[in-house]
Amino acid sequence: MWRIGTGAAYGPCEMLDIIGLTTAHHIASHGDAKQRKFAKLIKEHYLDKGRTGVETGQGFYTYPR
């Protein structure tokens, strides 16, 4: 829906996977309470499982290696 509505090439989760979830985690961990909660979610559900985004082949989505 995001891509259709905005005409963007990638959706928000795809962009985070490309940027890297480690980078997203570092940025969010220095934000306000809501952003720190997001950082904690990224760490527990993705980073701690080795899912850092496109670079590892898995993030929010799975990518061919």
C-alpha positions as CSV (number, residue, x, y, z in Angstrom):
1,M,0.0,0.0,0.0
2,W,2.9,2.4,0.9
3,R,4.5,1.9,-2.5
4,I,1.2,2.4,-4.4
5,G,0.2,5.5,-2.4
6,T,3.6,7.2,-2.5
7,G,5.1,5.9,-5.7
8,A,8.2,4.9,-3.8
9,A,10.4,2.1,-5.1
10,Y,10.6,0.4,-1.7
11,G,8.4,0.2,1.3
12,P,9.5,1.3,4.8
13,C,10.5,-2.2,5.9
14,E,12.4,-2.8,2.7
15,M,14.3,0.5,3.2
16,L,15.3,-0.5,6.7
17,D,16.5,-3.9,5.4
18,I,18.6,-2.1,2.8
19,I,20.0,0.4,5.3
20,G,20.6,-2.4,7.8
21,L,18.8,-3.1,11.0
22,T,22.0,-2.5,13.0
23,T,22.0,1.1,11.8
24,A,18.3,1.5,12.5
25,H,18.8,0.1,16.0
26,H,21.6,2.5,16.8
27,I,19.6,5.5,15.6
28,A,16.4,4.5,17.4
29,S,18.2,3.6,20.6
30,H,19.1,7.3,21.1
31,G,15.6,8.6,20.5
32,D,12.6,9.2,22.7
33,A,10.8,6.4,24.6
34,K,8.8,5.2,21.6
35,Q,11.9,5.0,19.4
36,R,13.8,3.2,22.2
37,K,10.9,0.7,22.4
38,F,11.3,0.1,18.6
39,A,15.1,-0.3,19.0
40,K,14.4,-3.0,21.7
41,L,12.0,-4.8,19.3
42,I,14.6,-4.8,16.5
43,K,17.3,-6.1,18.8
44,E,15.2,-8.9,20.3
45,H,13.4,-10.1,17.2
46,Y,16.0,-9.5,14.5
47,L,19.6,-8.6,15.6
48,D,19.8,-11.2,18.3
49,K,18.8,-13.8,15.6
50,G,21.4,-12.6,13.1
51,R,18.8,-11.0,10.9
52,T,20.4,-7.7,10.0
53,G,18.8,-7.1,6.6
54,V,20.0,-7.5,3.0
55,E,23.6,-8.0,4.1
56,T,22.7,-11.4,5.8
57,G,19.9,-12.3,3.5
58,Q,17.3,-11.9,6.2
59,G,15.7,-8.9,8.0
60,F,12.0,-8.1,7.8
61,Y,12.1,-10.1,4.6
62,T,14.2,-12.9,3.2
63,Y,16.6,-12.1,0.3
64,P,18.4,-14.4,-2.2
65,R,22.1,-14.8,-1.3
